[in-house]
Amino acid sequence: MTEFKFYDDHLFILHLNIARFRRERGWTQEQLAEKAGVSVSYLASLEAPNSDIAPSFRVQCNLAYALGVEPSDLTEMDGEVVQ
């Protein structure tokens, strides 16, 4: 799957950042899910780093705005990722 490496890396970072921003705010998954208009089970799957679920652009924007960040912030790597 080397042809998908760029996509897979960005998806992994997106999943980590959603969880990181949520925890920084002290929110539960239930709280963020409600604010972003998604189900808790969907949010949980988005926060799983090994998940291959990619949110639509609309959902990514809803999550970002609920978290008070820009949508692009969700795909930016902050520091080093330890695997």
Distance bins in CASP14 RR format, pairs under 12 A and 6 or more apart:
PFRMAT RR
TARGET T0000
AUTHOR 0000-0000-0000
RMODE 2
METHOD distances of the structure
MODEL  1
1 7 0 0 0 0 1 0 0 0 0 0 0
1 8 1 0 0 1 0 0 0 0 0 0 0
1 9 0 0 0 0 0 1 0 0 0 0 0
1 52 0 0 0 0 0 1 0 0 0 0 0
2 8 0 0 0 0 1 0 0 0 0 0 0
2 9 0 0 0 0 0 1 0 0 0 0 0
4 10 0 0 0 0 0 1 0 0 0 0 0
4 11 0 0 0 0 1 0 0 0 0 0 0
4 12 0 0 0 0 0 1 0 0 0 0 0
4 52 0 0 0 0 1 0 0 0 0 0 0
4 54 0 0 0 0 0 1 0 0 0 0 0
5 11 0 0 0 0 0 1 0 0 0 0 0
5 12 0 0 0 0 0 1 0 0 0 0 0
6 12 0 0 0 0 0 1 0 0 0 0 0
6 13 0 0 0 0 0 1 0 0 0 0 0
6 75 0 0 0 0 0 1 0 0 0 0 0
7 13 0 0 0 0 0 1 0 0 0 0 0
7 14 0 0 0 0 0 1 0 0 0 0 0
7 52 0 0 0 0 1 0 0 0 0 0 0
7 54 0 0 0 0 1 0 0 0 0 0 0
7 75 0 0 0 0 0 1 0 0 0 0 0
8 14 0 0 0 0 0 1 0 0 0 0 0
8 15 0 0 0 0 0 1 0 0 0 0 0
8 49 0 0 0 0 0 1 0 0 0 0 0
8 50 0 0 0 0 0 1 0 0 0 0 0
8 51 0 0 0 0 0 1 0 0 0 0 0
8 52 0 0 0 0 1 0 0 0 0 0 0
8 54 0 0 0 0 0 1 0 0 0 0 0
9 15 0 0 0 0 0 1 0 0 0 0 0
9 16 0 0 0 0 0 1 0 0 0 0 0
9 49 0 0 0 0 0 1 0 0 0 0 0
9 75 0 0 0 0 1 0 0 0 0 0 0
9 77 0 0 0 0 1 0 0 0 0 0 0
9 81 0 0 0 0 1 0 0 0 0 0 0
9 83 0 0 0 0 0 1 0 0 0 0 0
10 16 0 0 0 0 0 1 0 0 0 0 0
10 17 0 0 0 0 0 1 0 0 0 0 0
10 54 0 0 0 0 1 0 0 0 0 0 0
10 55 0 0 0 0 0 1 0 0 0 0 0
10 60 0 0 0 0 0 1 0 0 0 0 0
10 72 0 0 0 0 0 1 0 0 0 0 0
10 74 0 0 0 0 1 0 0 0 0 0 0
10 75 1 0 1 0 0 0 0 0 0 0 0
10 76 0 0 0 0 1 0 0 0 0 0 0
10 77 0 0 0 0 1 0 0 0 0 0 0
10 81 0 0 0 0 0 1 0 0 0 0 0
11 17 0 0 0 0 0 1 0 0 0 0 0
11 18 0 0 0 0 0 1 0 0 0 0 0
11 45 0 0 0 0 0 1 0 0 0 0 0
11 46 0 0 0 0 1 0 0 0 0 0 0
11 48 0 0 0 0 0 1 0 0 0 0 0
11 49 0 0 0 0 1 0 0 0 0 0 0
11 50 0 0 0 0 0 1 0 0 0 0 0
11 51 0 0 0 0 1 0 0 0 0 0 0
11 52 1 0 0 1 0 0 0 0 0 0 0
11 53 0 0 0 0 1 0 0 0 0 0 0
11 54 1 0 1 0 0 0 0 0 0 0 0
11 55 0 0 0 0 1 0 0 0 0 0 0
11 60 0 0 0 0 0 1 0 0 0 0 0
11 74 0 0 0 0 0 1 0 0 0 0 0
11 75 0 0 0 0 1 0 0 0 0 0 0
12 18 0 0 0 0 0 1 0 0 0 0 0
12 19 0 0 0 0 0 1 0 0 0 0 0
12 46 0 0 0 0 0 1 0 0 0 0 0
12 47 0 0 0 0 0 1 0 0 0 0 0
12 48 0 0 0 0 0 1 0 0 0 0 0
12 49 1 0 1 0 0 0 0 0 0 0 0
12 50 0 0 0 0 1 0 0 0 0 0 0
12 51 0 0 0 0 1 0 0 0 0 0 0
12 52 0 0 0 0 1 0 0 0 0 0 0
12 53 0 0 0 0 0 1 0 0 0 0 0
12 54 0 0 0 0 0 1 0 0 0 0 0
12 74 0 0 0 0 0 1 0 0 0 0 0
12 75 0 0 0 0 0 1 0 0 0 0 0
12 77 0 0 0 0 1 0 0 0 0 0 0
12 81 1 0 0 1 0 0 0 0 0 0 0
12 83 0 0 0 0 1 0 0 0 0 0 0
13 19 0 0 0 0 0 1 0 0 0 0 0
13 20 0 0 0 0 1 0 0 0 0 0 0
13 49 0 0 0 0 1 0 0 0 0 0 0
13 72 0 0 0 0 0 1 0 0 0 0 0
13 73 0 0 0 0 0 1 0 0 0 0 0
13 74 0 0 0 0 1 0 0 0 0 0 0
13 75 1 0 1 0 0 0 0 0 0 0 0
13 76 1 0 0 1 0 0 0 0 0 0 0
13 77 1 0 1 0 0 0 0 0 0 0 0
13 78 0 0 0 0 1 0 0 0 0 0 0
13 79 0 0 0 0 0 1 0 0 0 0 0
13 80 0 0 0 0 0 1 0 0 0 0 0
13 81 1 0 0 1 0 0 0 0 0 0 0
13 83 0 0 0 0 0 1 0 0 0 0 0
14 20 0 0 0 0 0 1 0 0 0 0 0
14 21 0 0 0 0 0 1 0 0 0 0 0
14 46 1 0 0 1 0 0 0 0 0 0 0
14 47 0 0 0 0 1 0 0 0 0 0 0
14 48 0 0 0 0 0 1 0 0 0 0 0
14 49 0 0 0 0 1 0 0 0 0 0 0
14 51 0 0 0 0 1 0 0 0 0 0 0
14 52 0 0 0 0 0 1 0 0 0 0 0
14 53 0 0 0 0 1 0 0 0 0 0 0
14 54 1 0 0 1 0 0 0 0 0 0 0
14 55 1 0 0 1 0 0 0 0 0 0 0
14 57 0 0 0 0 0 1 0 0 0 0 0
14 59 0 0 0 0 0 1 0 0 0 0 0
14 60 1 0 0 1 0 0 0 0 0 0 0
14 63 0 0 0 0 1 0 0 0 0 0 0
14 64 0 0 0 0 0 1 0 0 0 0 0
14 71 0 0 0 0 1 0 0 0 0 0 0
14 72 0 0 0 0 0 1 0 0 0 0 0
14 73 0 0 0 0 0 1 0 0 0 0 0
14 74 1 0 1 0 0 0 0 0 0 0 0
14 75 1 0 1 0 0 0 0 0 0 0 0
14 76 0 0 0 0 1 0 0 0 0 0 0
14 77 0 0 0 0 0 1 0 0 0 0 0
14 81 0 0 0 0 0 1 0 0 0 0 0
15 21 0 0 0 0 0 1 0 0 0 0 0
15 22 0 0 0 0 0 1 0 0 0 0 0
15 43 0 0 0 0 0 1 0 0 0 0 0
15 44 0 0 0 0 0 1 0 0 0 0 0
15 45 0 0 0 0 1 0 0 0 0 0 0
15 46 1 0 1 0 0 0 0 0 0 0 0
15 47 1 0 1 0 0 0 0 0 0 0 0
15 48 1 0 0 1 0 0 0 0 0 0 0
15 49 1 0 1 0 0 0 0 0 0 0 0
15 50 0 0 0 0 1 0 0 0 0 0 0
15 51 1 0 0 1 0 0 0 0 0 0 0
15 52 0 0 0 0 1 0 0 0 0 0 0
15 53 0 0 0 0 1 0 0 0 0 0 0
15 54 0 0 0 0 1 0 0 0 0 0 0
15 55 0 0 0 0 1 0 0 0 0 0 0
15 60 0 0 0 0 0 1 0 0 0 0 0
15 63 0 0 0 0 0 1 0 0 0 0 0
15 74 0 0 0 0 1 0 0 0 0 0 0
15 75 0 0 0 0 0 1 0 0 0 0 0
15 81 0 0 0 0 0 1 0 0 0 0 0
16 22 0 0 0 0 0 1 0 0 0 0 0
16 23 0 0 0 0 0 1 0 0 0 0 0
16 46 0 0 0 0 0 1 0 0 0 0 0
16 47 0 0 0 0 1 0 0 0 0 0 0
16 48 0 0 0 0 0 1 0 0 0 0 0
16 49 1 0 1 0 0 0 0 0 0 0 0
16 50 0 0 0 0 0 1 0 0 0 0 0
16 51 0 0 0 0 0 1 0 0 0 0 0
16 74 0 0 0 0 1 0 0 0 0 0 0
16 75 0 0 0 0 0 1 0 0 0 0 0
16 76 0 0 0 0 0 1 0 0 0 0 0
16 77 0 0 0 0 1 0 0 0 0 0 0
16 78 0 0 0 0 1 0 0 0 0 0 0
16 79 0 0 0 0 0 1 0 0 0 0 0
16 80 0 0 0 0 0 1 0 0 0 0 0
16 81 1 0 0 1 0 0 0 0 0 0 0
16 82 0 0 0 0 0 1 0 0 0 0 0
16 83 0 0 0 0 0 1 0 0 0 0 0
17 23 0 0 0 0 0 1 0 0 0 0 0
17 24 0 0 0 0 0 1 0 0 0 0 0
17 46 0 0 0 0 0 1 0 0 0 0 0
17 47 0 0 0 0 1 0 0 0 0 0 0
17 49 0 0 0 0 0 1 0 0 0 0 0
17 55 0 0 0 0 0 1 0 0 0 0 0
17 60 0 0 0 0 0 1 0 0 0 0 0
17 63 0 0 0 0 1 0 0 0 0 0 0
17 64 0 0 0 0 1 0 0 0 0 0 0
17 67 0 0 0 0 1 0 0 0 0 0 0
17 69 0 0 0 0 1 0 0 0 0 0 0
17 70 0 0 0 0 0 1 0 0 0 0 0
17 71 0 0 0 0 0 1 0 0 0 0 0
17 72 0 0 0 0 0 1 0 0 0 0 0
17 73 1 0 0 1 0 0 0 0 0 0 0
17 74 1 0 1 0 0 0 0 0 0 0 0
17 75 1 0 0 1 0 0 0 0 0 0 0
17 76 1 0 0 1 0 0 0 0 0 0 0
17 77 0 0 0 0 1 0 0 0 0 0 0
17 78 1 0 0 1 0 0 0 0 0 0 0
17 79 0 0 0 0 0 1 0 0 0 0 0
17 81 0 0 0 0 0 1 0 0 0 0 0
18 24 0 0 0 0 0 1 0 0 0 0 0
18 25 0 0 0 0 0 1 0 0 0 0 0
18 27 0 0 0 0 0 1 0 0 0 0 0
18 29 0 0 0 0 1 0 0 0 0 0 0
18 32 1 0 0 1 0 0 0 0 0 0 0
18 33 0 0 0 0 0 1 0 0 0 0 0
18 36 0 0 0 0 1 0 0 0 0 0 0
18 38 0 0 0 0 0 1 0 0 0 0 0
18 42 0 0 0 0 0 1 0 0 0 0 0
18 43 1 0 0 1 0 0 0 0 0 0 0
18 44 0 0 0 0 0 1 0 0 0 0 0
18 45 0 0 0 0 0 1 0 0 0 0 0
18 46 1 0 1 0 0 0 0 0 0 0 0
18 47 1 0 1 0 0 0 0 0 0 0 0
18 48 0 0 0 0 0 1 0 0 0 0 0
18 49 0 0 0 0 0 1 0 0 0 0 0
18 51 0 0 0 0 0 1 0 0 0 0 0
18 53 0 0 0 0 0 1 0 0 0 0 0
18 54 0 0 0 0 0 1 0 0 0 0 0
18 55 0 0 0 0 1 0 0 0 0 0 0
18 59 0 0 0 0 0 1 0 0 0 0 0
18 60 0 0 0 0 1 0 0 0 0 0 0
18 62 0 0 0 0 0 1 0 0 0 0 0
18 63 1 0 0 1 0 0 0 0 0 0 0
18 64 0 0 0 0 1 0 0 0 0 0 0
18 66 0 0 0 0 0 1 0 0 0 0 0
18 67 1 0 0 1 0 0 0 0 0 0 0
18 69 0 0 0 0 0 1 0 0 0 0 0
18 71 0 0 0 0 0 1 0 0 0 0 0
18 73 0 0 0 0 0 1 0 0 0 0 0
18 74 1 0 0 1 0 0 0 0 0 0 0
18 75 0 0 0 0 0 1 0 0 0 0 0
19 25 0 0 0 0 0 1 0 0 0 0 0
19 26 0 0 0 0 0 1 0 0 0 0 0
19 27 0 0 0 0 0 1 0 0 0 0 0
19 28 0 0 0 0 0 1 0 0 0 0 0
19 29 0 0 0 0 1 0 0 0 0 0 0
19 32 0 0 0 0 1 0 0 0 0 0 0
19 43 0 0 0 0 1 0 0 0 0 0 0
19 44 0 0 0 0 1 0 0 0 0 0 0
19 45 0 0 0 0 0 1 0 0 0 0 0
19 46 0 0 0 0 1 0 0 0 0 0 0
19 47 1 0 1 0 0 0 0 0 0 0 0
19 48 0 0 0 0 1 0 0 0 0 0 0
19 49 0 0 0 0 1 0 0 0 0 0 0
19 51 0 0 0 0 0 1 0 0 0 0 0
19 63 0 0 0 0 0 1 0 0 0 0 0
19 67 0 0 0 0 0 1 0 0 0 0 0
19 74 0 0 0 0 0 1 0 0 0 0 0
20 26 0 0 0 0 0 1 0 0 0 0 0
20 27 0 0 0 0 0 1 0 0 0 0 0
20 32 0 0 0 0 0 1 0 0 0 0 0
20 47 0 0 0 0 1 0 0 0 0 0 0
20 49 0 0 0 0 0 1 0 0 0 0 0
20 67 0 0 0 0 1 0 0 0 0 0 0
20 69 0 0 0 0 0 1 0 0 0 0 0
20 73 0 0 0 0 0 1 0 0 0 0 0
20 74 0 0 0 0 1 0 0 0 0 0 0
20 76 0 0 0 0 0 1 0 0 0 0 0
20 77 0 0 0 0 0 1 0 0 0 0 0
20 78 1 0 0 1 0 0 0 0 0 0 0
20 79 0 0 0 0 0 1 0 0 0 0 0
20 81 0 0 0 0 0 1 0 0 0 0 0
21 27 0 0 0 0 1 0 0 0 0 0 0
21 32 0 0 0 0 1 0 0 0 0 0 0
21 35 0 0 0 0 0 1 0 0 0 0 0
21 36 0 0 0 0 0 1 0 0 0 0 0
21 46 0 0 0 0 0 1 0 0 0 0 0
21 47 0 0 0 0 0 1 0 0 0 0 0
21 63 0 0 0 0 1 0 0 0 0 0 0
21 64 0 0 0 0 1 0 0 0 0 0 0
21 65 0 0 0 0 0 1 0 0 0 0 0
21 66 0 0 0 0 1 0 0 0 0 0 0
21 67 1 0 1 0 0 0 0 0 0 0 0
21 68 0 0 0 0 1 0 0 0 0 0 0
21 69 1 0 0 1 0 0 0 0 0 0 0
21 70 0 0 0 0 0 1 0 0 0 0 0
21 71 0 0 0 0 0 1 0 0 0 0 0
21 73 1 0 0 1 0 0 0 0 0 0 0
21 74 1 0 0 1 0 0 0 0 0 0 0
21 75 0 0 0 0 0 1 0 0 0 0 0
21 76 0 0 0 0 0 1 0 0 0 0 0
21 78 0 0 0 0 1 0 0 0 0 0 0
22 28 0 0 0 0 1 0 0 0 0 0 0
22 29 1 0 0 1 0 0 0 0 0 0 0
22 30 0 0 0 0 0 1 0 0 0 0 0
22 31 0 0 0 0 1 0 0 0 0 0 0
22 32 1 0 1 0 0 0 0 0 0 0 0
22 33 0 0 0 0 1 0 0 0 0 0 0
22 34 0 0 0 0 0 1 0 0 0 0 0
22 35 0 0 0 0 1 0 0 0 0 0 0
22 36 0 0 0 0 1 0 0 0 0 0 0
22 40 0 0 0 0 0 1 0 0 0 0 0
22 43 0 0 0 0 1 0 0 0 0 0 0
22 44 0 0 0 0 0 1 0 0 0 0 0
22 46 0 0 0 0 0 1 0 0 0 0 0
22 47 1 0 0 1 0 0 0 0 0 0 0
22 63 0 0 0 0 1 0 0 0 0 0 0
22 64 0 0 0 0 0 1 0 0 0 0 0
22 66 0 0 0 0 1 0 0 0 0 0 0
22 67 1 0 0 1 0 0 0 0 0 0 0
22 68 0 0 0 0 0 1 0 0 0 0 0
22 69 0 0 0 0 0 1 0 0 0 0 0
22 74 0 0 0 0 0 1 0 0 0 0 0
23 29 0 0 0 0 0 1 0 0 0 0 0
23 31 0 0 0 0 0 1 0 0 0 0 0
23 32 0 0 0 0 1 0 0 0 0 0 0
23 47 0 0 0 0 1 0 0 0 0 0 0
23 67 0 0 0 0 0 1 0 0 0 0 0
24 32 0 0 0 0 0 1 0 0 0 0 0
24 67 0 0 0 0 1 0 0 0 0 0 0
24 68 0 0 0 0 0 1 0 0 0 0 0
24 69 0 0 0 0 1 0 0 0 0 0 0
24 73 0 0 0 0 0 1 0 0 0 0 0
24 78 0 0 0 0 0 1 0 0 0 0 0
25 31 0 0 0 0 1 0 0 0 0 0 0
25 32 0 0 0 0 1 0 0 0 0 0 0
25 35 0 0 0 0 1 0 0 0 0 0 0
25 66 0 0 0 0 1 0 0 0 0 0 0
25 67 1 0 0 1 0 0 0 0 0 0 0
25 68 0 0 0 0 1 0 0 0 0 0 0
25 69 0 0 0 0 0 1 0 0 0 0 0
26 32 0 0 0 0 1 0 0 0 0 0 0
26 67 0 0 0 0 0 1 0 0 0 0 0
27 33 0 0 0 0 1 0 0 0 0 0 0
27 34 0 0 0 0 1 0 0 0 0 0 0
27 35 1 0 0 1 0 0 0 0 0 0 0
27 36 0 0 0 0 0 1 0 0 0 0 0
27 40 0 0 0 0 0 1 0 0 0 0 0
27 43 0 0 0 0 0 1 0 0 0 0 0
27 47 0 0 0 0 0 1 0 0 0 0 0
27 63 0 0 0 0 0 1 0 0 0 0 0
27 66 0 0 0 0 1 0 0 0 0 0 0
27 67 0 0 0 0 1 0 0 0 0 0 0
27 68 0 0 0 0 0 1 0 0 0 0 0
28 34 0 0 0 0 1 0 0 0 0 0 0
28 35 0 0 0 0 0 1 0 0 0 0 0
28 40 0 0 0 0 1 0 0 0 0 0 0
28 43 0 0 0 0 1 0 0 0 0 0 0
28 44 0 0 0 0 0 1 0 0 0 0 0
28 47 0 0 0 0 0 1 0 0 0 0 0
29 35 0 0 0 0 0 1 0 0 0 0 0
29 36 0 0 0 0 0 1 0 0 0 0 0
29 38 0 0 0 0 1 0 0 0 0 0 0
29 39 0 0 0 0 1 0 0 0 0 0 0
29 40 1 0 1 0 0 0 0 0 0 0 0
29 41 0 0 0 0 1 0 0 0 0 0 0
29 42 0 0 0 0 1 0 0 0 0 0 0
29 43 1 0 1 0 0 0 0 0 0 0 0
29 44 1 0 1 0 0 0 0 0 0 0 0
29 45 0 0 0 0 0 1 0 0 0 0 0
29 46 0 0 0 0 1 0 0 0 0 0 0
29 47 1 0 0 1 0 0 0 0 0 0 0
29 48 0 0 0 0 0 1 0 0 0 0 0
29 63 0 0 0 0 0 1 0 0 0 0 0
30 36 0 0 0 0 0 1 0 0 0 0 0
30 37 0 0 0 0 0 1 0 0 0 0 0
30 38 0 0 0 0 0 1 0 0 0 0 0
30 39 0 0 0 0 1 0 0 0 0 0 0
30 40 1 0 1 0 0 0 0 0 0 0 0
30 41 0 0 0 0 0 1 0 0 0 0 0
30 43 0 0 0 0 1 0 0 0 0 0 0
30 44 0 0 0 0 1 0 0 0 0 0 0
31 37 0 0 0 0 0 1 0 0 0 0 0
31 38 0 0 0 0 0 1 0 0 0 0 0
31 40 0 0 0 0 1 0 0 0 0 0 0
31 43 0 0 0 0 1 0 0 0 0 0 0
31 66 0 0 0 0 1 0 0 0 0 0 0
31 67 0 0 0 0 0 1 0 0 0 0 0
32 38 0 0 0 0 1 0 0 0 0 0 0
32 39 0 0 0 0 0 1 0 0 0 0 0
32 40 0 0 0 0 1 0 0 0 0 0 0
32 42 0 0 0 0 0 1 0 0 0 0 0
32 43 1 0 0 1 0 0 0 0 0 0 0
32 44 0 0 0 0 0 1 0 0 0 0 0
32 46 0 0 0 0 1 0 0 0 0 0 0
32 47 0 0 0 0 1 0 0 0 0 0 0
32 59 0 0 0 0 0 1 0 0 0 0 0
32 62 0 0 0 0 0 1 0 0 0 0 0
32 63 1 0 0 1 0 0 0 0 0 0 0
32 64 0 0 0 0 0 1 0 0 0 0 0
32 65 0 0 0 0 0 1 0 0 0 0 0
32 66 1 0 0 1 0 0 0 0 0 0 0
32 67 1 0 0 1 0 0 0 0 0 0 0
32 68 0 0 0 0 0 1 0 0 0 0 0
33 39 1 0 0 1 0 0 0 0 0 0 0
33 40 1 0 1 0 0 0 0 0 0 0 0
33 41 0 0 0 0 1 0 0 0 0 0 0
33 42 1 0 0 1 0 0 0 0 0 0 0
33 43 1 0 1 0 0 0 0 0 0 0 0
33 44 0 0 0 0 1 0 0 0 0 0 0
33 45 0 0 0 0 0 1 0 0 0 0 0
33 46 0 0 0 0 1 0 0 0 0 0 0
33 47 0 0 0 0 0 1 0 0 0 0 0
33 59 0 0 0 0 0 1 0 0 0 0 0
33 62 0 0 0 0 0 1 0 0 0 0 0
33 63 0 0 0 0 1 0 0 0 0 0 0
33 66 0 0 0 0 1 0 0 0 0 0 0
33 67 0 0 0 0 0 1 0 0 0 0 0
34 40 0 0 0 0 1 0 0 0 0 0 0
34 43 0 0 0 0 1 0 0 0 0 0 0
34 62 0 0 0 0 0 1 0 0 0 0 0
34 63 0 0 0 0 0 1 0 0 0 0 0
34 66 0 0 0 0 1 0 0 0 0 0 0
35 43 0 0 0 0 0 1 0 0 0 0 0
35 62 0 0 0 0 1 0 0 0 0 0 0
35 63 0 0 0 0 1 0 0 0 0 0 0
35 64 0 0 0 0 0 1 0 0 0 0 0
35 65 0 0 0 0 1 0 0 0 0 0 0
35 66 1 1 0 0 0 0 0 0 0 0 0
35 67 0 0 0 0 1 0 0 0 0 0 0
35 68 0 0 0 0 1 0 0 0 0 0 0
36 42 0 0 0 0 1 0 0 0 0 0 0
36 43 1 0 0 1 0 0 0 0 0 0 0
36 46 0 0 0 0 1 0 0 0 0 0 0
36 55 0 0 0 0 1 0 0 0 0 0 0
36 58 0 0 0 0 0 1 0 0 0 0 0
36 59 1 0 0 1 0 0 0 0 0 0 0
36 60 0 0 0 0 1 0 0 0 0 0 0
36 61 0 0 0 0 1 0 0 0 0 0 0
36 62 1 0 1 0 0 0 0 0 0 0 0
36 63 1 0 1 0 0 0 0 0 0 0 0
36 64 0 0 0 0 1 0 0 0 0 0 0
36 65 1 0 0 1 0 0 0 0 0 0 0
36 66 1 0 1 0 0 0 0 0 0 0 0
36 67 0 0 0 0 1 0 0 0 0 0 0
36 68 0 0 0 0 0 1 0 0 0 0 0
36 69 0 0 0 0 0 1 0 0 0 0 0
36 71 0 0 0 0 0 1 0 0 0 0 0
36 74 0 0 0 0 0 1 0 0 0 0 0
37 43 0 0 0 0 1 0 0 0 0 0 0
37 55 0 0 0 0 0 1 0 0 0 0 0
37 58 0 0 0 0 0 1 0 0 0 0 0
37 59 0 0 0 0 1 0 0 0 0 0 0
37 61 0 0 0 0 0 1 0 0 0 0 0
37 62 1 0 0 1 0 0 0 0 0 0 0
37 63 0 0 0 0 1 0 0 0 0 0 0
37 65 0 0 0 0 0 1 0 0 0 0 0
37 66 1 0 0 1 0 0 0 0 0 0 0
38 44 0 0 0 0 0 1 0 0 0 0 0
38 45 0 0 0 0 1 0 0 0 0 0 0
38 46 1 0 0 1 0 0 0 0 0 0 0
38 47 0 0 0 0 0 1 0 0 0 0 0
38 53 0 0 0 0 0 1 0 0 0 0 0
38 55 0 0 0 0 1 0 0 0 0 0 0
38 56 0 0 0 0 0 1 0 0 0 0 0
38 58 0 0 0 0 0 1 0 0 0 0 0
38 59 1 0 0 1 0 0 0 0 0 0 0
38 60 0 0 0 0 0 1 0 0 0 0 0
38 61 0 0 0 0 0 1 0 0 0 0 0
38 62 1 0 0 1 0 0 0 0 0 0 0
38 63 1 0 0 1 0 0 0 0 0 0 0
38 66 0 0 0 0 1 0 0 0 0 0 0
39 45 0 0 0 0 1 0 0 0 0 0 0
39 46 0 0 0 0 0 1 0 0 0 0 0
39 59 0 0 0 0 0 1 0 0 0 0 0
40 46 0 0 0 0 0 1 0 0 0 0 0
40 47 0 0 0 0 0 1 0 0 0 0 0
41 47 0 0 0 0 0 1 0 0 0 0 0
41 48 0 0 0 0 0 1 0 0 0 0 0
41 51 0 0 0 0 0 1 0 0 0 0 0
41 53 0 0 0 0 0 1 0 0 0 0 0
42 48 0 0 0 0 0 1 0 0 0 0 0
42 51 0 0 0 0 0 1 0 0 0 0 0
42 53 1 0 0 1 0 0 0 0 0 0 0
42 54 0 0 0 0 0 1 0 0 0 0 0
42 55 0 0 0 0 1 0 0 0 0 0 0
42 56 0 0 0 0 0 1 0 0 0 0 0
42 59 0 0 0 0 1 0 0 0 0 0 0
42 62 0 0 0 0 0 1 0 0 0 0 0
42 63 0 0 0 0 0 1 0 0 0 0 0
43 51 0 0 0 0 0 1 0 0 0 0 0
43 53 0 0 0 0 0 1 0 0 0 0 0
43 55 0 0 0 0 1 0 0 0 0 0 0
43 59 0 0 0 0 1 0 0 0 0 0 0
43 62 0 0 0 0 0 1 0 0 0 0 0
43 63 0 0 0 0 1 0 0 0 0 0 0
43 66 0 0 0 0 0 1 0 0 0 0 0
43 67 0 0 0 0 0 1 0 0 0 0 0
44 51 0 0 0 0 1 0 0 0 0 0 0
44 53 0 0 0 0 0 1 0 0 0 0 0
45 51 1 0 1 0 0 0 0 0 0 0 0
45 52 0 0 0 0 1 0 0 0 0 0 0
45 53 1 0 1 0 0 0 0 0 0 0 0
45 54 0 0 0 0 0 1 0 0 0 0 0
45 55 0 0 0 0 1 0 0 0 0 0 0
45 59 0 0 0 0 0 1 0 0 0 0 0
46 52 0 0 0 0 0 1 0 0 0 0 0
46 53 1 0 0 1 0 0 0 0 0 0 0
46 54 0 0 0 0 1 0 0 0 0 0 0
46 55 1 0 1 0 0 0 0 0 0 0 0
46 56 0 0 0 0 0 1 0 0 0 0 0
46 59 0 0 0 0 1 0 0 0 0 0 0
46 60 0 0 0 0 1 0 0 0 0 0 0
46 62 0 0 0 0 0 1 0 0 0 0 0
46 63 1 0 0 1 0 0 0 0 0 0 0
46 74 0 0 0 0 1 0 0 0 0 0 0
47 53 0 0 0 0 0 1 0 0 0 0 0
47 55 0 0 0 0 0 1 0 0 0 0 0
47 63 0 0 0 0 0 1 0 0 0 0 0
47 74 0 0 0 0 0 1 0 0 0 0 0
49 81 0 0 0 0 1 0 0 0 0 0 0
49 82 0 0 0 0 0 1 0 0 0 0 0
49 83 0 0 0 0 1 0 0 0 0 0 0
50 83 0 0 0 0 0 1 0 0 0 0 0
53 59 0 0 0 0 0 1 0 0 0 0 0
53 60 0 0 0 0 0 1 0 0 0 0 0
54 60 0 0 0 0 1 0 0 0 0 0 0
54 74 0 0 0 0 0 1 0 0 0 0 0
54 75 0 0 0 0 0 1 0 0 0 0 0
55 61 0 0 0 0 1 0 0 0 0 0 0
55 62 0 0 0 0 1 0 0 0 0 0 0
55 63 1 0 0 1 0 0 0 0 0 0 0
55 64 0 0 0 0 0 1 0 0 0 0 0
55 71 0 0 0 0 0 1 0 0 0 0 0
55 74 0 0 0 0 1 0 0 0 0 0 0
55 75 0 0 0 0 0 1 0 0 0 0 0
56 62 0 0 0 0 1 0 0 0 0 0 0
56 63 0 0 0 0 0 1 0 0 0 0 0
56 71 0 0 0 0 0 1 0 0 0 0 0
57 63 0 0 0 0 0 1 0 0 0 0 0
57 64 0 0 0 0 0 1 0 0 0 0 0
57 71 1 0 0 1 0 0 0 0 0 0 0
57 72 0 0 0 0 0 1 0 0 0 0 0
57 74 0 0 0 0 0 1 0 0 0 0 0
57 75 0 0 0 0 0 1 0 0 0 0 0
58 64 0 0 0 0 0 1 0 0 0 0 0
58 65 0 0 0 0 0 1 0 0 0 0 0
58 71 0 0 0 0 1 0 0 0 0 0 0
59 65 0 0 0 0 0 1 0 0 0 0 0
59 66 0 0 0 0 0 1 0 0 0 0 0
59 71 0 0 0 0 0 1 0 0 0 0 0
59 74 0 0 0 0 0 1 0 0 0 0 0
60 66 0 0 0 0 0 1 0 0 0 0 0
60 67 0 0 0 0 0 1 0 0 0 0 0
60 69 0 0 0 0 0 1 0 0 0 0 0
60 70 0 0 0 0 0 1 0 0 0 0 0
60 71 1 0 1 0 0 0 0 0 0 0 0
60 72 0 0 0 0 1 0 0 0 0 0 0
60 73 0 0 0 0 0 1 0 0 0 0 0
60 74 1 0 0 1 0 0 0 0 0 0 0
60 75 0 0 0 0 1 0 0 0 0 0 0
61 67 0 0 0 0 0 1 0 0 0 0 0
61 68 0 0 0 0 0 1 0 0 0 0 0
61 69 0 0 0 0 0 1 0 0 0 0 0
61 70 0 0 0 0 1 0 0 0 0 0 0
61 71 1 0 1 0 0 0 0 0 0 0 0
61 72 0 0 0 0 0 1 0 0 0 0 0
61 73 0 0 0 0 0 1 0 0 0 0 0
61 74 0 0 0 0 1 0 0 0 0 0 0
62 68 0 0 0 0 0 1 0 0 0 0 0
62 69 0 0 0 0 0 1 0 0 0 0 0
62 71 0 0 0 0 1 0 0 0 0 0 0
62 74 0 0 0 0 0 1 0 0 0 0 0
63 69 0 0 0 0 1 0 0 0 0 0 0
63 70 0 0 0 0 0 1 0 0 0 0 0
63 71 0 0 0 0 1 0 0 0 0 0 0
63 73 0 0 0 0 0 1 0 0 0 0 0
63 74 1 0 0 1 0 0 0 0 0 0 0
63 75 0 0 0 0 0 1 0 0 0 0 0
64 70 1 0 0 1 0 0 0 0 0 0 0
64 71 1 0 1 0 0 0 0 0 0 0 0
64 72 0 0 0 0 1 0 0 0 0 0 0
64 73 1 0 0 1 0 0 0 0 0 0 0
64 74 1 0 1 0 0 0 0 0 0 0 0
64 75 0 0 0 0 1 0 0 0 0 0 0
64 76 0 0 0 0 0 1 0 0 0 0 0
65 71 1 0 0 1 0 0 0 0 0 0 0
65 73 0 0 0 0 0 1 0 0 0 0 0
65 74 0 0 0 0 0 1 0 0 0 0 0
66 74 0 0 0 0 0 1 0 0 0 0 0
67 73 0 0 0 0 1 0 0 0 0 0 0
67 74 0 0 0 0 1 0 0 0 0 0 0
68 74 0 0 0 0 0 1 0 0 0 0 0
69 75 0 0 0 0 0 1 0 0 0 0 0
69 76 0 0 0 0 1 0 0 0 0 0 0
69 78 0 0 0 0 0 1 0 0 0 0 0
70 76 0 0 0 0 1 0 0 0 0 0 0
END
